Amino acid sequence: LDTIEFATDAIDKYQKYKKIKKVYDGLELIDEGYQKIKGGSQVQEGIEAVAAGLRMLYKVGKGLFS
């Protein structure tokens, strides 16, 4: 029984880790995009990176609250 509980706990923690990693990656994309926009020379790429980051955050949030 302890092995089953341990395995279940490990799976739950891994799922949480994946969600946290997606949030972190989304925030990284937003930051990279912001830096490109702030620099002024790569505005289009920056907007695309910010949009991709926001989409990642939206998907994670949608999964949490649906």
Helices and strands as residue ranges (DSSP letters): H 2-39, H 43-65
